[in-house]
Amino acid sequence: MCKIPLCNRLDTVAKVWMEDKAIWLFDLAHNNLDEDATVKGLIKHYVLEGRGIDDVLQDLHFHTHYGDHYMVSVARSLRMGLENLIEAPSPCIKVERS
């Protein structure tokens, strides 16, 4: 059984998650992510919390020192990634009709 108190373990998990989000934001702003990692990061760090692209841009503006010149490329890459995802063929099994 783990002897670390639950609140300390949760603090550690939250810290690791925030570091992961910060790394994702950095890589997103500096165009270091492929389309798949861009969309997965958006879903993981924002959509599952009920947030969206505007929140990503707001976090970049108010919580980083990257500068606003990244905003247009970030918005474009997020939008393009989502648009390409919905245009991708569905991986479902093809059913033949008689």
C-alpha positions as a Markdown table, in Angstrom:
| # | Residue | x | y | z |
|---|---|---|---|---|
| 1 | Met | 0.0 | 0.0 | 0.0 |
| 2 | Cys | 1.2 | 3.5 | -0.8 |
| 3 | Lys | 2.3 | 5.5 | 2.2 |
| 4 | Ile | 2.1 | 8.9 | 0.4 |
| 5 | Pro | -1.1 | 10.8 | 1.5 |
| 6 | Leu | -3.7 | 11.0 | -1.2 |
| 7 | Cys | -3.6 | 14.8 | -1.4 |
| 8 | Asn | 0.2 | 14.7 | -2.1 |
| 9 | Arg | -0.3 | 12.1 | -4.8 |
| 10 | Leu | -3.1 | 14.2 | -6.4 |
| 11 | Asp | -0.8 | 17.3 | -6.2 |
| 12 | Thr | 1.9 | 15.3 | -8.0 |
| 13 | Val | -0.5 | 14.2 | -10.7 |
| 14 | Ala | -1.8 | 17.7 | -11.2 |
| 15 | Lys | 1.7 | 19.1 | -11.4 |
| 16 | Val | 2.7 | 16.5 | -14.0 |
| 17 | Trp | -0.5 | 17.2 | -16.0 |
| 18 | Met | 0.2 | 21.0 | -16.0 |
| 19 | Glu | 3.8 | 20.4 | -17.1 |
| 20 | Asp | 2.5 | 18.2 | -19.9 |
| 21 | Lys | 0.1 | 21.0 | -20.9 |
| 22 | Ala | 2.8 | 23.6 | -20.8 |
| 23 | Ile | 5.1 | 21.5 | -23.0 |
| 24 | Trp | 2.2 | 21.0 | -25.4 |
| 25 | Leu | 1.5 | 24.7 | -25.6 |
| 26 | Phe | 5.2 | 25.5 | -26.2 |
| 27 | Asp | 5.4 | 22.9 | -29.0 |
| 28 | Leu | 2.1 | 24.1 | -30.5 |
| 29 | Ala | 3.3 | 27.7 | -30.5 |
| 30 | His | 6.6 | 26.8 | -32.0 |
| 31 | Asn | 5.1 | 24.5 | -34.7 |
| 32 | Asn | 6.8 | 21.4 | -33.3 |
| 33 | Leu | 3.8 | 19.1 | -33.4 |
| 34 | Asp | 2.3 | 17.0 | -36.2 |
| 35 | Glu | -1.4 | 17.2 | -36.8 |
| 36 | Asp | -2.2 | 14.2 | -34.7 |
| 37 | Ala | -0.4 | 15.5 | -31.6 |
| 38 | Thr | -2.0 | 18.9 | -32.1 |
| 39 | Val | -5.5 | 17.6 | -32.1 |
| 40 | Lys | -4.9 | 15.1 | -29.3 |
| 41 | Gly | -3.4 | 17.8 | -27.1 |
| 42 | Leu | -6.4 | 20.1 | -27.8 |
| 43 | Ile | -8.8 | 17.3 | -26.8 |
| 44 | Lys | -6.8 | 16.2 | -23.8 |
| 45 | His | -6.0 | 19.7 | -22.3 |
| 46 | Tyr | -9.1 | 21.7 | -23.4 |
| 47 | Val | -12.1 | 19.9 | -25.0 |
| 48 | Leu | -12.4 | 17.4 | -22.1 |
| 49 | Glu | -12.7 | 20.3 | -19.8 |
| 50 | Gly | -15.3 | 22.0 | -21.9 |
| 51 | Arg | -12.9 | 24.5 | -23.4 |
| 52 | Gly | -11.9 | 25.3 | -27.0 |
| 53 | Ile | -9.6 | 27.1 | -29.4 |
| 54 | Asp | -10.3 | 30.5 | -27.9 |
| 55 | Asp | -9.1 | 29.2 | -24.6 |
| 56 | Val | -5.9 | 27.9 | -26.1 |
| 57 | Leu | -5.3 | 31.4 | -27.6 |
| 58 | Gln | -6.1 | 33.1 | -24.3 |
| 59 | Asp | -3.7 | 30.8 | -22.4 |
| 60 | Leu | -1.0 | 31.6 | -25.0 |
| 61 | His | -1.6 | 35.3 | -24.7 |
| 62 | Phe | -1.9 | 35.6 | -20.9 |
| 63 | His | 0.1 | 32.7 | -19.5 |
| 64 | Thr | 3.2 | 32.5 | -21.8 |
| 65 | His | 5.9 | 34.8 | -23.0 |
| 66 | Tyr | 5.8 | 33.5 | -26.6 |
| 67 | Gly | 4.2 | 36.6 | -28.0 |
| 68 | Asp | 1.1 | 37.3 | -30.0 |
| 69 | His | 2.7 | 36.6 | -33.4 |
| 70 | Tyr | 2.1 | 32.9 | -32.7 |
| 71 | Met | -1.6 | 33.3 | -32.4 |
| 72 | Val | -2.5 | 33.2 | -36.1 |
| 73 | Ser | -0.4 | 30.1 | -36.8 |
| 74 | Val | -1.7 | 28.3 | -33.7 |
| 75 | Ala | -5.4 | 29.1 | -34.5 |
| 76 | Arg | -4.8 | 27.9 | -38.1 |
| 77 | Ser | -3.1 | 24.6 | -37.1 |
| 78 | Leu | -5.8 | 23.8 | -34.6 |
| 79 | Arg | -8.6 | 24.5 | -37.0 |
| 80 | Met | -6.9 | 22.7 | -39.8 |
| 81 | Gly | -6.3 | 19.6 | -37.6 |
| 82 | Leu | -9.9 | 19.5 | -36.5 |
| 83 | Glu | -11.2 | 20.0 | -40.1 |
| 84 | Asn | -8.9 | 17.2 | -41.4 |
| 85 | Leu | -10.1 | 14.9 | -38.6 |
| 86 | Ile | -13.7 | 15.3 | -39.5 |
| 87 | Glu | -12.9 | 14.8 | -43.2 |
| 88 | Ala | -10.9 | 11.6 | -42.5 |
| 89 | Pro | -12.6 | 8.3 | -43.5 |
| 90 | Ser | -14.2 | 6.5 | -40.7 |
| 91 | Pro | -12.3 | 3.4 | -39.5 |
| 92 | Cys | -15.6 | 1.5 | -39.2 |
| 93 | Ile | -16.1 | -1.9 | -40.9 |
| 94 | Lys | -17.5 | -1.8 | -44.3 |
| 95 | Val | -20.9 | -3.5 | -44.5 |
| 96 | Glu | -22.0 | -4.9 | -47.8 |
| 97 | Arg | -25.6 | -4.5 | -48.7 |
| 98 | Ser | -27.6 | -7.0 | -50.7 |
